[in-house]
C-alpha cells in the first residue's frame, strides 16, 4: 500500500470510531475528486454537490463496511459517488431504481474488487491521462457502449434500444472494449494484481 | 460453456444488468472460480474509469452542510449512548434506588428500636404566637427527632426560628427553620443523643441562625420527659 492508502486506511479506522476530524481529513483530501466525477456524470453542479454530500454521509455511516485490504478508499468513495449519480440519472429518466438495479447501498457491499494501485495523487494525473488515452483509442462504437453503461447508467437492453443494435452486438462491443481497456491499462497493475 | 455466464459478464462488470440478471450472475459466480477471476479482472479495469474526470473544488457551503449533518448525528449518538449507559447501570447502583435503600434501612433501624421507645412531648408555648404548637417525637437513644410545628408564621429570608436542646440549663443548637403556613414537620438533629438533654426550646432569631438564643424571642420551652 502507498503512504496515501495507508493514511486513508488509518483515517477510515478512526471514522469507524466516529472521529469527526478523520472524516474531515478524508473530505479535504478527496472531495474534489468525488465532485469531479459527480459533475461529469450529472452535468449539474448543484445536484453533484448533493451527491457528494450524500456519499460522505454514507462513508460516515457505512465506514464499517470498508475493507482496506480490498482496495483504496478513493476507489470506494468514487464507486459510492457513481452509484448515487447513476441512481439520480435513472430517477430522472422516470424509472425507479428497483426497475433496473438494486440501490447504491446494496451494491456497495460488492465493491472494492480493484487490484489496481489507484489513488496516489502524485501519479493521479498520469493515471487519468492513461485512462483517457485508452478510452480515446477505443473504436467509437465500443467506447459508446461503455460510456452509456458506466457513466449514464443504461442497462444493456436500454443500450440495445438506444443504438438500435441487437443485444448480442452490444455484448460484443462491451467485451472488445473492456479487453482493449485492460490491455491499455495493464502496466498500472500493482504487484498484488491477479 | 452454457453453464457459465460469459455472455453477461462484461455487462455485469459495467453495472448494466437488471436486478434479476445480476442475481443470476452472482449465483453463478458464487460457485465458479473461473468466472469469478474473470469478473475481478474486468471490474478492476472498469473501476479505473472512475479516475477519468477533472477534479472540481467543492463550495464551502458543501462542507458546512455535510458537517452540520455529521455534528447533529454525533449529538444524537451521544444522547443515545447516555441513555444506553443509564439503562446498563445496575439497578442497585442507580441514585434513586440507593436513596430508597437507605430510607428503607432507616425505617427498619427505627423499627428495631421499637415504637415503644418512642417519646413524644408537646413543648409549652411561652411567647406571643397565639395558637402555635410544637411537638417533638424522639427516640432517647438517638440524636435525631421529628419536630412538628403548627401556626408559626413564615419568616422573611434574613430571620429564622431556631430549635435548642438544653442540658443542665445550657442551650445547645439544633436546627434553624423558616416556618410555613399550616403544619410543618422537620427531621432535626441534636449534638448528642437526646437522653443527654432535659429540655427543648424554640426561639425567634431576627438576625438568622445564632450561636446563643435570643431570649426575647423565646416561643416554646419545656421538658423532654
Interface residues (C-beta under 8 A of the other chain):
Chain A: X18 X20 X23 X24 X27 X31 X32 X33 X35 X36 X37 X39 X40 X45 X48 X49 X52 X53 X56 X57 X60 X71 X75 X78 X79 X82 X86 X98 X100 X101 X102 X107 X113 X114 X115 X116 X118 X124 X127 X128 X131 X132 X135 X146 X149 X150 X151 X153 X154 X155 X156 X157 X159 X170 X171 X174 X175 X178 X181 X182 X185 X188 X193 X194
Chain B: X7 X8 X10 X11 X13 X14 X15 X16 X17 X18 X19 X22 X37 X39 X40 X41 X42 X43 X44 X45 X46 X47 X48 X49 X50 X51 X52 X53 X54 X55 X56 X57 X58 X59 X61 X62 X63 X65 X66 X67 X69 X70 X71 X73 X74 X77
